[in-house]
């Protein structure tokens, strides 16, 4: 099992979710985050005063899935969330050693429904 964390632009979330659903990924967590990368500062205006925006709003997708779904998932995220501009985001992949189903208390070997379709 692997965990994919993808930091993307908020305006690309709907398109990315549609892409994930098209490849059968239906379970994920979405968080609103702010961060800093190579994207340049922008100017904001609040009550008539200018200020620098140094942390940019982003969305973090977290997906835990079977190893064989990692590459198609990464490809889908890139294709659906890429604009070609600085600030498009990053994708990180982590190994998952164990997963448990809270309801049953048992080890969750089939982390996604697609694991049963390999047969």
Secondary structure as UniProt FT lines:
FT   STRAND          2..8
FT   HELIX           10..12
FT   HELIX           13..22
FT   TURN            23..24
FT   STRAND          29..35
FT   STRAND          42..46
FT   TURN            47..48
FT   STRAND          49..53
FT   STRAND          56..65
FT   HELIX           67..69
FT   HELIX           70..81
FT   TURN            86..87
FT   STRAND          90..95
FT   TURN            102..104
FT   HELIX           113..118
//
